[in-house]
């Protein structure tokens, strides 16, 4: 009887990350926009943290949640881009098995955390507009801290089964991941086992955690819109709605591309593989890059403090 050429190993020592399959020759050029986005994300989010810390007038619930969002975005960037750039620049494709699972955990944990923080920001806008007289007594510093802790714990616990299940599966055939980072499904699809538990749990997280977050945001904004439309003058309605503008842009930047990518994975079999890999990879950097720009441009207090900082340095 001939032996199969398939090699089985319960825990491979390393995985191989291909980067963007089919575009290997262009990796150096592809790295330029990624490096630019990474730099903007780092500078922008550190600027948000610095400005909020230095400006006492910004020590309020909305800006505390914004700082949580900035920290989440920074961790998300640092979890993916250094390894990604090492693939693009130096062809360092190997990643240790445990390191791969750790990266997987951080990516999905902090994406879930970002969703939770966006919900918390929606709640802040709801209280500020629908019950403004109780805003300062409802969202006190201890309450904001408890909300932040709940978001962190929820994300950490909900995503923990991802690497635990992935470590249990036996792997065979190949340890090559056709992506520049370790995503959950990309890793478990290499397993020589029935991975329905991992697949179903991944769907549960998407629909029952991220989907529930989106539902709460929609409910919050329905109530916000009802409160805005009940205001007596057009100027008052526009001014009140303007306080939600930055948050609405953040919602769109996070959830709309995420929905598109989810649909593409399930129904986009005819989409070329490089596009299937490139779009989710860009998505990991888009919210971290856009969030500080959105709040920096649209929030008068942050914009004014930033301009004073540069004016002072220029003088």
N, C-alpha and C positions, 0 to 999 in steps of 0.2 A: 504494500500500500504506500502510495506516495504521500509525503508530508506536505501540508499546505505551506505556502510561502508567507502566510499571514503571521505576524508576530504579535502576541498578546502581552500586555504589560499593565498591571493594575494601576500603577502610578508612574507615568513616564517621567524621566528626569528633566526633560525640556520639551517645550513646544517651539515650533518655527512659525514666526509671523511673516507673512509674505508682503505686507504693505498693501499696495493697490494692485491686485493681479491684472496683468495685461498692460499696465502702465509703468512697469519697472524702469524702463529707460528714461522716463520723465520724472522719476522720484525727486531728483534735485530741484527741478522746476516746481513740482507740486509743493515742495517743502517751503517755498518762499511765501505764498499766501498763508500757509499754516503757521509759519514762524511769525509773520506779521500779526495775525489774529491772536496768537499766544502772547506776544509782547503787549498788544493793546489791552488784552484781558488782564494781564498782570498789573500794568500801570494803572488802568482804570479802577480796578477793584481795590488796590492798595490806596489809591487816591481817595476813594469813598471812605475807607476805614480811617484814614488820616484826618480827613475833613470832619467827619462826625465826631471823632475823638477830641479834636481841637476846638470845635464850635459848640459851646454850651447850649445855644438855642436849638441845636439839632438833637438834643438828648431827649427824644420822645419816642413813642412806640413805633411809628412808621419808620424812623431812621434806625432804630435798633433792629427791626426786621430786615431793613436794607443791608445792615452790616452782616447779619446772619447769611443773607443771600450772597454777599460779596465773599465771605469766608467759604461758603459752599462752592462757589464758582472757582475760587482759587484752588481748592483741593481737587476739584474735577479736572481742571487744566493740568495740574501737577501730576495727576494720576495717569494721564495718557500721553501728553505731548513730549516729555523727555524721551521716552522709549520710541515713540513714533518718529521723532527727528533722528534718533540714532539709526533707525532703519533707513530712512530717506537719505541721510548723509553718509553713513559709514557701513551700511549693509549689515548691521548687527541685528540679526533676525532671531537669534535664540533668546528664549525667556524661560526661566526656571518654572517648573510645574507649580510650586507653591506661590511663586511670585505672580504667575499668571492668574491663579485663583484669587490672590489678594487684589490684583488690579481689577478683576471682574467684580469683586465685592465692592471696592471703592467706587467704581463707575456707577453701578446700579444703586448703591446705597445713597450716593450724593445726588443722583438724578431724582430719586424718590424724595430725598430731603428737600431738594429745590421745589418740588411740587408742593410739599407740605408748607414750606415758607410762603409760597405764593398764596396758598389758602389763608394762612395767618394774616398776610397783608390785605387780602380781600375782607377778612373779618374786621381789621382795623379801619378800612374805608367804610364798611357797613356801619360800624358804631359811630364813626366821626360824622357821617352824613345823616343817618337815620335817628340817632340819639346823641346829638353833639354835647348836650349838657352833662351827660354821664360818661363821656369819652375818657376824661382824665381819671375818673374814679373806677371805671371798668377795667381799662388797660393800664394798671399800675405797673411799676417796675417788677415786683414779684410775679404778677400775672404774666407779663411778657416773658420773663425768665422761665416760668413753668411751661408756657406754650412752646418756647424754643426747645426746652428739654424733652417735651412730649414728641416734638417733630423728630429730634435726633434719635430718641429711643425707638419710635415707631419704625423709622427707616432702618436702623441697625438690626432690629429683631426680624422685620419682614424679609430683608434680603439675606439674612444669615443662612437660610436653607440652600441658597444658590451654590456657594462653594462647598457646603457639607455634602450635598447630593452629588455634585460634580466630582468630588474626591472619591466617592464610593464606587463610581462606575468603572468597569474595566475598559481599557482603550486598546485599539488595534488598527491595522491597516496603515494609518499615518498619524503623525503628530503635527501636521502642517495646518495652520489656521489661515485661511485666505483673507486676512484682515490685518490692519496695523495695530490692533489692540485685542485684548481678550474679552469678547462679549459672551454673555451667558450661553445663548443658543449655539454660537459658533464653536464653543468648547464642547458642550455636551453632545453635539451631533457627531463628534469623533468617537463616541463611546460604542463599544460592541455590546450593547444591552438595550433593554426596553426602557427608553428614556421618557416615557409618557408622564411619569411623576414630575420630572423637571419641566417638561413642556406645559403640563396643566398648571403647575404652580406659577410658571412665568406668566401664563394667561391670567391667572388669579390676581397676580400683582398688577398687571396692566389694567384689568377691568375693575377689580374691586378695591384697589388702592388708588392708582392714578385716576381711574374713571370716577371714583367717589369724590376725589379732590376736585375734579372738573365740575361735578354735579354741585358741590357746595359753593364753588365760585359762581356758577350760573345762578343759583338761588340767591346768593348775596347781591349780585348785580341786578337781579330782578327787583329786589327790595330797594336797592339804591336808586334805580331808575324811577320807581314809583315815588320815592321821596323827592327826587329832583323835579319830576314833572308836576308835583304838587306845589312847587314854589311859585310865588305870585308873578315874578317878572322874568323876562327872557335873559337879562343880564345875570340875575341870580342863578338861573338854571345853568347858564354857560360857565359861570365862575365855579360853581359847585362841581359840575361835571369835569371841569379842567383839573380838579384835584385828583381825579381818577385816571387821567390820561397816561401817566407814566406806567401805572400798574397794568392798565389794559394793554399797552404795547409789550410789556414783559410777558403777560399771559399769552398773547398771540405768538411771540417769539419762541415760547417754550412748547405750547400745546399743539399748535397747528403743524409745524414740521414733524413733531413726534407722531401725530396722527397719520400724516402722509407717509412717514417711514414705515409705520406699522402696517398700513394698507399695502405698501409696496412689497414688503416681505411676504405677505400672504397672497397677493393677487398679481404681483409684477414679475411673473416667471419669464416674460419676454423682454424685461429690462436687462440691458447688458450688465455683466457682472461688475466691471469697474464702476459703473454708476451706482449699482446696489451697495457697493462698499464705500464709495466716495461721499455720497449724500449723508449717511449716518455718521461718518467720521467728521464731516464739516459741522453736523448738528451738535456734536459734543463741545464744539468751540463757540458756536454762534451765541447762545444765551450768555456765557461768561463774558464774551466780547461786547455784546449789545447792551446788557443790563446797565453797566456803569455809564455808557454813552447816553442811554435813554434818560436815566435819572440825572446825569450831569447837565444835559441840554434842557430838559423840561422842568427841573426843580429849581426854582429861583434861588433858594437858600444855598444849595450846593453850588450852583453856577456862580453866584456872587462870591462865595468864599473861595472858590477856585480862581476866579479872576483877581481877587485881592491878593491871593498867594503869589500868582505870577507877576502881578504889578509890583508887589513889594520886592520880589526877587529881582525884577528888572531894574528897579530904582536902586 
